[in-house]
Amino acid sequence: MTAVPAKPPVRISFVCLGNICRSPTAEAVMRHLVGQAGLGAAITLDSAGMGDWHVGGARDARSSEVGRRRGMPLGGVARQFQRADFARFDYVLAMDRSNRDQLLLLAPDDAARAKVSLLRAFDAAAPADAEVPDPYYGGPDGFDNVFAICEVACRGLLDHLCRQHNLSPVVGSKDALGQIV
Ligand code: 4NP
């Protein structure tokens, strides 16, 4: 009997400016949804920042607190997105237009540029070019708002990945809309 080769995972990196607020939030939300769908082996997740100010440092305490409260803990430490990362990921999802434009400038070729889009492009109800707003210099509501925005967009992203890559949520788990399948 010939073993069926395992499909390689779909690899996603979420990118913001500092990699301490928005992109680790998107990563935590997506990890939660992917886990609920039983697709942890099929979809791998990462986040990074365009800037290097926070490299090696912890996530923002305000984002971490919201994640803890919502049962979607933020893990890891900040890192800077590298040109070589384009080869390591299938989707490079920017939080805002500035991140996206910087990624497009950094990308080595058309294949890399084709991997870049805004996270909110996966939110069917969001206007064109919608961003995840930077909460860093704002009040506490901004961090809850980032979570809510990421949750809607990540549900759309998971739905897209399931269709595009022929992935099925494991029976008894939850699909992108949170329905038991
Ligand atoms: P993030 O937020 O890009 O969502 O991680 C920011 C974090 C740090 C800074 C700006 C935005 N900063 O200027 O240090």
py3Dmol code that shows the C-alpha trace and the ligand (Angstrom):
import py3Dmol

protein = """\
ATOM      1  CA  MET A   1       0.000   0.000   0.000  1.00  0.00           C
ATOM      2  CA  THR A   2       1.289   3.452  -0.887  1.00  0.00           C
ATOM      3  CA  ALA A   3       1.025   6.106   1.781  1.00  0.00           C
ATOM      4  CA  VAL A   4      -0.827   9.234   0.715  1.00  0.00           C
ATOM      5  CA  PRO A   5       1.630  12.121   1.082  1.00  0.00           C
ATOM      6  CA  ALA A   6       0.471  14.686   3.637  1.00  0.00           C
ATOM      7  CA  LYS A   7      -0.505  18.011   2.140  1.00  0.00           C
ATOM      8  CA  PRO A   8       1.946  20.740   3.172  1.00  0.00           C
ATOM      9  CA  PRO A   9       0.379  23.245   5.551  1.00  0.00           C
ATOM     10  CA  VAL A  10      -0.831  26.642   4.389  1.00  0.00           C
ATOM     11  CA  ARG A  11       1.548  29.157   5.990  1.00  0.00           C
ATOM     12  CA  ILE A  12       0.349  32.570   7.106  1.00  0.00           C
ATOM     13  CA  SER A  13       2.179  35.568   8.532  1.00  0.00           C
ATOM     14  CA  PHE A  14       0.281  38.559   9.942  1.00  0.00           C
ATOM     15  CA  VAL A  15       2.225  41.819   9.748  1.00  0.00           C
ATOM     16  CA  CYS A  16       1.873  45.178  11.514  1.00  0.00           C
ATOM     17  CA  LEU A  17       4.329  47.896  12.500  1.00  0.00           C
ATOM     18  CA  GLY A  18       5.665  46.844  15.901  1.00  0.00           C
ATOM     19  CA  ASN A  19       4.512  43.187  16.167  1.00  0.00           C
ATOM     20  CA  ILE A  20       3.312  43.824  19.691  1.00  0.00           C
ATOM     21  CA  CYS A  21      -0.376  44.795  19.251  1.00  0.00           C
ATOM     22  CA  ARG A  22      -2.267  44.062  16.025  1.00  0.00           C
ATOM     23  CA  SER A  23      -0.426  41.219  14.277  1.00  0.00           C
ATOM     24  CA  PRO A  24      -0.016  39.080  17.421  1.00  0.00           C
ATOM     25  CA  THR A  25      -3.709  39.728  18.119  1.00  0.00           C
ATOM     26  CA  ALA A  26      -4.636  38.509  14.631  1.00  0.00           C
ATOM     27  CA  GLU A  27      -2.368  35.491  15.140  1.00  0.00           C
ATOM     28  CA  ALA A  28      -4.008  34.664  18.501  1.00  0.00           C
ATOM     29  CA  VAL A  29      -7.526  35.020  17.104  1.00  0.00           C
ATOM     30  CA  MET A  30      -6.691  32.890  14.048  1.00  0.00           C
ATOM     31  CA  ARG A  31      -4.985  30.256  16.214  1.00  0.00           C
ATOM     32  CA  HIS A  32      -8.169  30.037  18.263  1.00  0.00           C
ATOM     33  CA  LEU A  33     -10.392  29.653  15.177  1.00  0.00           C
ATOM     34  CA  VAL A  34      -8.034  27.177  13.490  1.00  0.00           C
ATOM     35  CA  GLY A  35      -7.903  25.150  16.727  1.00  0.00           C
ATOM     36  CA  GLN A  36     -11.698  25.149  17.000  1.00  0.00           C
ATOM     37  CA  ALA A  37     -11.887  23.856  13.420  1.00  0.00           C
ATOM     38  CA  GLY A  38      -9.355  21.104  14.162  1.00  0.00           C
ATOM     39  CA  LEU A  39      -7.068  22.447  11.412  1.00  0.00           C
ATOM     40  CA  GLY A  40      -3.941  23.115  13.478  1.00  0.00           C
ATOM     41  CA  ALA A  41      -1.846  20.763  11.361  1.00  0.00           C
ATOM     42  CA  ALA A  42      -3.117  22.199   8.066  1.00  0.00           C
ATOM     43  CA  ILE A  43      -2.589  25.904   8.753  1.00  0.00           C
ATOM     44  CA  THR A  44       0.528  27.348  10.410  1.00  0.00           C
ATOM     45  CA  LEU A  45       0.566  30.857  11.851  1.00  0.00           C
ATOM     46  CA  ASP A  46       3.139  33.558  12.505  1.00  0.00           C
ATOM     47  CA  SER A  47       3.304  37.304  13.016  1.00  0.00           C
ATOM     48  CA  ALA A  48       5.968  39.961  12.483  1.00  0.00           C
ATOM     49  CA  GLY A  49       6.488  43.721  12.380  1.00  0.00           C
ATOM     50  CA  MET A  50       7.927  46.027   9.740  1.00  0.00           C
ATOM     51  CA  GLY A  51       9.876  47.948  12.415  1.00  0.00           C
ATOM     52  CA  ASP A  52      12.655  46.672  14.663  1.00  0.00           C
ATOM     53  CA  TRP A  53      12.038  48.725  17.846  1.00  0.00           C
ATOM     54  CA  HIS A  54      10.442  45.895  19.821  1.00  0.00           C
ATOM     55  CA  VAL A  55      12.388  42.903  18.465  1.00  0.00           C
ATOM     56  CA  GLY A  56      12.829  40.242  21.156  1.00  0.00           C
ATOM     57  CA  GLY A  57      10.412  42.034  23.489  1.00  0.00           C
ATOM     58  CA  ALA A  58       7.080  40.953  24.927  1.00  0.00           C
ATOM     59  CA  ARG A  59       3.703  41.748  23.399  1.00  0.00           C
ATOM     60  CA  ASP A  60       2.016  44.977  24.463  1.00  0.00           C
ATOM     61  CA  ALA A  61       0.525  44.503  27.963  1.00  0.00           C
ATOM     62  CA  ARG A  62      -2.787  46.046  26.868  1.00  0.00           C
ATOM     63  CA  SER A  63      -3.186  43.625  23.935  1.00  0.00           C
ATOM     64  CA  SER A  64      -2.112  40.711  26.137  1.00  0.00           C
ATOM     65  CA  GLU A  65      -4.722  41.631  28.733  1.00  0.00           C
ATOM     66  CA  VAL A  66      -7.545  41.684  26.169  1.00  0.00           C
ATOM     67  CA  GLY A  67      -6.328  38.360  24.759  1.00  0.00           C
ATOM     68  CA  ARG A  68      -6.299  36.803  28.220  1.00  0.00           C
ATOM     69  CA  ARG A  69      -9.786  38.099  28.933  1.00  0.00           C
ATOM     70  CA  ARG A  70     -11.105  36.679  25.663  1.00  0.00           C
ATOM     71  CA  GLY A  71      -9.394  33.313  26.056  1.00  0.00           C
ATOM     72  CA  MET A  72      -7.071  33.947  23.095  1.00  0.00           C
ATOM     73  CA  PRO A  73      -3.648  34.452  24.685  1.00  0.00           C
ATOM     74  CA  LEU A  74      -0.905  36.248  22.760  1.00  0.00           C
ATOM     75  CA  GLY A  75       2.283  34.199  22.652  1.00  0.00           C
ATOM     76  CA  GLY A  76       5.873  34.659  21.522  1.00  0.00           C
ATOM     77  CA  VAL A  77       8.100  37.703  21.239  1.00  0.00           C
ATOM     78  CA  ALA A  78       8.303  40.439  18.629  1.00  0.00           C
ATOM     79  CA  ARG A  79      10.303  39.933  15.455  1.00  0.00           C
ATOM     80  CA  GLN A  80      10.888  41.955  12.310  1.00  0.00           C
ATOM     81  CA  PHE A  81       9.605  40.730   8.954  1.00  0.00           C
ATOM     82  CA  GLN A  82      12.520  39.822   6.652  1.00  0.00           C
ATOM     83  CA  ARG A  83      12.700  39.674   2.850  1.00  0.00           C
ATOM     84  CA  ALA A  84      13.510  35.941   3.187  1.00  0.00           C
ATOM     85  CA  ASP A  85      10.155  35.460   4.949  1.00  0.00           C
ATOM     86  CA  PHE A  86       8.375  35.724   1.612  1.00  0.00           C
ATOM     87  CA  ALA A  87       9.670  32.222   0.827  1.00  0.00           C
ATOM     88  CA  ARG A  88       8.429  30.899   4.180  1.00  0.00           C
ATOM     89  CA  PHE A  89       4.796  31.994   3.864  1.00  0.00           C
ATOM     90  CA  ASP A  90       1.935  31.595   1.413  1.00  0.00           C
ATOM     91  CA  TYR A  91      -0.070  34.558   2.728  1.00  0.00           C
ATOM     92  CA  VAL A  92       1.476  37.765   4.111  1.00  0.00           C
ATOM     93  CA  LEU A  93      -1.396  39.735   5.605  1.00  0.00           C
ATOM     94  CA  ALA A  94      -0.877  43.386   6.480  1.00  0.00           C
ATOM     95  CA  MET A  95      -2.853  45.224   9.141  1.00  0.00           C
ATOM     96  CA  ASP A  96      -2.795  48.622   7.401  1.00  0.00           C
ATOM     97  CA  ARG A  97      -1.997  50.179   4.053  1.00  0.00           C
ATOM     98  CA  SER A  98       1.376  51.466   5.194  1.00  0.00           C
ATOM     99  CA  ASN A  99       2.449  47.938   6.247  1.00  0.00           C
ATOM    100  CA  ARG A 100       1.151  46.589   2.947  1.00  0.00           C
ATOM    101  CA  ASP A 101       2.977  49.192   0.870  1.00  0.00           C
ATOM    102  CA  GLN A 102       6.236  48.547   2.731  1.00  0.00           C
ATOM    103  CA  LEU A 103       5.824  44.804   2.189  1.00  0.00           C
ATOM    104  CA  LEU A 104       5.266  45.359  -1.525  1.00  0.00           C
ATOM    105  CA  LEU A 105       8.492  47.379  -1.678  1.00  0.00           C
ATOM    106  CA  LEU A 106      10.405  44.706   0.248  1.00  0.00           C
ATOM    107  CA  ALA A 107       9.082  41.791  -1.835  1.00  0.00           C
ATOM    108  CA  PRO A 108      11.783  40.359  -4.138  1.00  0.00           C
ATOM    109  CA  ASP A 109       9.539  39.462  -7.083  1.00  0.00           C
ATOM    110  CA  ASP A 110       5.993  39.220  -8.424  1.00  0.00           C
ATOM    111  CA  ALA A 111       5.375  35.864  -6.736  1.00  0.00           C
ATOM    112  CA  ALA A 112       6.190  37.438  -3.377  1.00  0.00           C
ATOM    113  CA  ARG A 113       4.078  40.507  -4.111  1.00  0.00           C
ATOM    114  CA  ALA A 114       1.123  38.236  -4.934  1.00  0.00           C
ATOM    115  CA  LYS A 115       1.234  36.882  -1.361  1.00  0.00           C
ATOM    116  CA  VAL A 116       0.588  40.324   0.159  1.00  0.00           C
ATOM    117  CA  SER A 117      -2.853  41.647   1.015  1.00  0.00           C
ATOM    118  CA  LEU A 118      -4.687  43.449   3.769  1.00  0.00           C
ATOM    119  CA  LEU A 119      -6.167  41.191   6.458  1.00  0.00           C
ATOM    120  CA  ARG A 120      -9.495  42.989   6.171  1.00  0.00           C
ATOM    121  CA  ALA A 121      -9.735  42.049   2.494  1.00  0.00           C
ATOM    122  CA  PHE A 122     -11.128  38.784   3.932  1.00  0.00           C
ATOM    123  CA  ASP A 123     -13.951  40.627   5.705  1.00  0.00           C
ATOM    124  CA  ALA A 124     -16.702  40.682   3.077  1.00  0.00           C
ATOM    125  CA  ALA A 125     -18.495  43.535   4.875  1.00  0.00           C
ATOM    126  CA  ALA A 126     -15.441  45.829   5.115  1.00  0.00           C
ATOM    127  CA  PRO A 127     -14.937  48.614   2.572  1.00  0.00           C
ATOM    128  CA  ALA A 128     -12.105  48.324   0.045  1.00  0.00           C
ATOM    129  CA  ASP A 129      -8.670  48.930   1.581  1.00  0.00           C
ATOM    130  CA  ALA A 130     -10.044  48.781   5.152  1.00  0.00           C
ATOM    131  CA  GLU A 131      -7.365  48.690   7.865  1.00  0.00           C
ATOM    132  CA  VAL A 132      -6.949  47.332  11.378  1.00  0.00           C
ATOM    133  CA  PRO A 133      -6.409  50.672  13.154  1.00  0.00           C
ATOM    134  CA  ASP A 134      -3.229  51.132  15.186  1.00  0.00           C
ATOM    135  CA  PRO A 135      -4.261  51.172  18.885  1.00  0.00           C
ATOM    136  CA  TYR A 136      -0.791  51.947  20.284  1.00  0.00           C
ATOM    137  CA  TYR A 137      -1.259  55.643  21.119  1.00  0.00           C
ATOM    138  CA  GLY A 138      -4.991  55.455  21.830  1.00  0.00           C
ATOM    139  CA  GLY A 139      -7.206  54.466  24.766  1.00  0.00           C
ATOM    140  CA  PRO A 140      -8.134  51.005  26.034  1.00  0.00           C
ATOM    141  CA  ASP A 141     -11.168  50.674  23.743  1.00  0.00           C
ATOM    142  CA  GLY A 142      -8.813  50.518  20.775  1.00  0.00           C
ATOM    143  CA  PHE A 143      -7.445  47.143  21.866  1.00  0.00           C
ATOM    144  CA  ASP A 144     -10.906  45.584  22.165  1.00  0.00           C
ATOM    145  CA  ASN A 145     -11.734  47.096  18.793  1.00  0.00           C
ATOM    146  CA  VAL A 146      -8.665  45.444  17.236  1.00  0.00           C
ATOM    147  CA  PHE A 147      -9.782  42.069  18.606  1.00  0.00           C
ATOM    148  CA  ALA A 148     -13.313  42.479  17.260  1.00  0.00           C
ATOM    149  CA  ILE A 149     -12.056  43.534  13.819  1.00  0.00           C
ATOM    150  CA  CYS A 150      -9.547  40.668  13.711  1.00  0.00           C
ATOM    151  CA  GLU A 151     -12.195  38.150  14.700  1.00  0.00           C
ATOM    152  CA  VAL A 152     -14.493  39.040  11.809  1.00  0.00           C
ATOM    153  CA  ALA A 153     -11.634  39.168   9.293  1.00  0.00           C
ATOM    154  CA  CYS A 154     -10.094  35.899  10.541  1.00  0.00           C
ATOM    155  CA  ARG A 155     -13.426  34.071  10.191  1.00  0.00           C
ATOM    156  CA  GLY A 156     -13.485  35.248   6.572  1.00  0.00           C
ATOM    157  CA  LEU A 157      -9.861  34.215   6.142  1.00  0.00           C
ATOM    158  CA  LEU A 158     -10.503  30.722   7.512  1.00  0.00           C
ATOM    159  CA  ASP A 159     -13.497  30.334   5.227  1.00  0.00           C
ATOM    160  CA  HIS A 160     -11.338  31.430   2.257  1.00  0.00           C
ATOM    161  CA  LEU A 161      -8.555  28.987   3.185  1.00  0.00           C
ATOM    162  CA  CYS A 162     -10.992  26.098   3.500  1.00  0.00           C
ATOM    163  CA  ARG A 163     -12.410  26.786   0.027  1.00  0.00           C
ATOM    164  CA  GLN A 164      -9.139  27.670  -1.691  1.00  0.00           C
ATOM    165  CA  HIS A 165      -7.096  24.798  -0.240  1.00  0.00           C
ATOM    166  CA  ASN A 166      -9.837  22.211   0.040  1.00  0.00           C
ATOM    167  CA  LEU A 167      -9.621  21.985   3.828  1.00  0.00           C
ATOM    168  CA  SER A 168     -12.516  20.669   5.867  1.00  0.00           C
ATOM    169  CA  PRO A 169     -13.076  21.489   9.509  1.00  0.00           C
ATOM    170  CA  VAL A 170     -12.807  18.234  11.477  1.00  0.00           C
ATOM    171  CA  VAL A 171     -16.204  16.670  12.191  1.00  0.00           C
ATOM    172  CA  GLY A 172     -17.442  17.750  15.613  1.00  0.00           C
ATOM    173  CA  SER A 173     -15.352  20.925  15.515  1.00  0.00           C
ATOM    174  CA  LYS A 174     -16.475  24.466  14.631  1.00  0.00           C
ATOM    175  CA  ASP A 175     -16.362  25.986  11.153  1.00  0.00           C
ATOM    176  CA  ALA A 176     -15.422  29.592  10.299  1.00  0.00           C
ATOM    177  CA  LEU A 177     -18.833  30.818  11.477  1.00  0.00           C
ATOM    178  CA  GLY A 178     -18.563  28.960  14.761  1.00  0.00           C
ATOM    179  CA  GLN A 179     -21.134  26.335  13.727  1.00  0.00           C
ATOM    180  CA  ILE A 180     -20.555  22.716  14.765  1.00  0.00           C
ATOM    181  CA  VAL A 181     -19.847  20.612  11.681  1.00  0.00           C
TER     182      VAL A 181
END
"""
ligand_1 = """\
14
4NP
P 1.424 47.384 16.288
O 1.357 48.719 17.189
O 2.021 47.803 14.962
O -0.007 46.994 16.176
O 2.268 46.407 17.056
C 2.444 49.548 17.391
C 3.428 49.171 18.291
C 4.488 50.012 18.530
C 4.579 51.226 17.879
C 3.599 51.598 16.966
C 2.537 50.757 16.721
N 5.673 52.092 18.147
O 5.670 53.215 17.623
O 6.584 51.684 18.899
"""
view = py3Dmol.view(width=600, height=400)
view.addModel(protein, "pdb")
view.setStyle({"model": 0}, {"cartoon": {"style": "trace"}})
view.addModel(ligand_1, "xyz")
view.setStyle({"model": 1}, {"stick": {}})
view.zoomTo()
view.show()
